[in-house]
Amino acid sequence: MKLSELPRRTAATVECVEDALPNDAIARRLRELGFVAGERVELMAAGPFSAEPLLVQVGYTRFALRRSEAARVRVSTAAVGEAA
């Protein structure tokens, strides 16, 4: 599932960040911010207009992401209990 599809207040584990293009600067920046495999992530809230931006928590840090940016992050809700 994509991070942009995750229900609010549901914990998940990052599987990977998908590159839209070769040498994708946005995907690389998401990895630098902490969106790496095994990291716990949670969608906290969505903005009032067209549900953008998304407020996402990775570890103890919160980020505002565009829906298109969040769609690059693949997550799984199955292994959350093991990762925490």
Secondary structure by P-SEA (a helix, b strand, c coil): cccccccccbbbbbcbbbbcccccaaaaaaaaacccccbbbbbcccccccccccccccccbbbbbcaaaaaabbbbcccccccc
